[in-house]
């Protein structure tokens, strides 16, 4: 078993996941996920980042600035997933939405902290 597979297995069993492993976003809602990413990018000023503290502050500022759009995009994504047979199960749909939006927030936070893993909030 390769070291990466072991790392991923251990991380998935815990409440963290390697940042390099990314997250799963269903193809059906990539449009909404990408719009959320662009919102955060537009509200993140790299010129203000001078150290870890300012990096964390910029990430939190971007997440906060996009909270309303996240809600709208998440609702839109849920409607899209409702129209697909694969996501008829509410639990599977909630997990997909959590991955696409909440996991993205956690991944950005992890990058600001300089960690190799991010907190898994989707179960």
C-alpha positions in Angstrom: 0.0 0.0 0.0 1.4 3.4 -1.0 2.1 6.1 1.6 -0.5 8.3 0.1 -3.2 5.6 0.3 -2.3 5.1 3.9 -2.4 8.8 4.6 -5.8 9.2 2.9 -7.1 6.1 4.8 -6.0 7.4 8.1 -7.3 10.9 7.4 -10.7 9.7 6.2 -11.1 7.6 9.4 -10.4 10.7 11.5 -12.0 14.1 11.2 -9.4 15.5 8.8 -8.7 15.0 5.1 -5.5 15.9 3.2 -5.8 19.2 1.4 -4.2 17.6 -1.6 -7.0 15.0 -1.8 -9.4 17.9 -2.4 -13.2 17.4 -2.2 -15.9 15.8 -4.3 -18.2 18.1 -6.1 -20.9 16.5 -8.2 -20.7 17.5 -11.9 -24.4 18.7 -11.7 -23.4 21.5 -9.2 -20.0 22.5 -10.4 -21.5 25.8 -11.7 -22.7 26.8 -8.3 -19.5 25.6 -6.6 -17.4 27.6 -9.0 -19.5 30.7 -8.5 -18.9 30.4 -4.7 -15.1 30.0 -5.3 -15.1 33.1 -7.5 -17.0 35.0 -4.9 -14.4 34.2 -2.3 -11.6 35.0 -4.7 -13.1 38.4 -5.4 -13.3 39.1 -1.7 -9.8 37.9 -0.9 -7.0 40.6 -1.2 -3.7 38.9 -1.5 -2.0 42.3 -1.1 -3.2 42.3 2.5 -1.5 39.0 3.3 1.8 39.6 5.0 1.8 36.7 7.5 -0.3 33.8 8.7 -2.5 36.0 10.9 -3.4 38.3 7.9 -3.9 35.3 5.7 -6.4 33.8 8.1 -8.1 37.1 8.4 -8.5 37.5 4.6 -9.9 34.0 4.3 -12.4 34.6 7.1 -13.3 38.0 5.5 -13.9 36.2 2.1 -16.0 33.5 3.7 -18.1 36.0 5.6 -18.5 38.3 2.5 -19.9 35.3 0.5 -22.2 33.8 3.2 -25.4 35.2 1.5 -24.3 34.0 -1.9 -23.3 30.6 -0.4 -26.9 30.2 0.9 -28.4 31.2 -2.5 -26.0 28.9 -4.4 -26.5 26.1 -2.0 -30.3 26.3 -2.5 -29.9 26.4 -6.3 -27.5 23.4 -6.1 -30.0 21.5 -4.0 -32.7 22.1 -6.6 -30.4 20.9 -9.3 -29.5 17.7 -7.3 -33.2 17.1 -6.6 -33.7 16.7 -10.3 -31.2 13.8 -10.5 -32.0 10.3 -9.5 -28.5 9.8 -8.0 -29.3 12.4 -5.3 -32.9 11.5 -4.5 -31.8 10.4 -1.0 -31.8 13.6 1.3 -28.8 12.4 3.2 -26.7 11.9 0.1 -27.8 15.3 -1.2 -26.9 17.0 2.1 -23.5 15.4 2.0 -22.9 16.5 -1.6 -23.9 20.1 -0.7 -21.7 20.1 2.4 -18.8 18.9 0.4 -19.2 21.5 -2.3 -19.6 24.5 0.0 -18.6 23.8 3.6 -15.6 21.6 2.8 -14.4 24.4 0.5 -14.5 26.8 3.4 -12.5 24.4 5.6 -9.9 23.8 2.8 -9.3 27.6 2.5 -8.9 27.8 6.3 -6.4 25.0 6.3 -4.4 26.6 3.5 -4.3 29.9 5.5 -3.1 27.9 8.6 -0.5 26.1 6.4 -1.8 22.7 7.4 -1.8 19.7 5.1 -5.2 18.6 6.2 -8.6 20.2 6.6 -11.4 19.6 9.0 -14.1 17.3 7.7 -17.5 18.7 8.7 -19.5 16.6 6.3 -20.8 13.2 7.5 
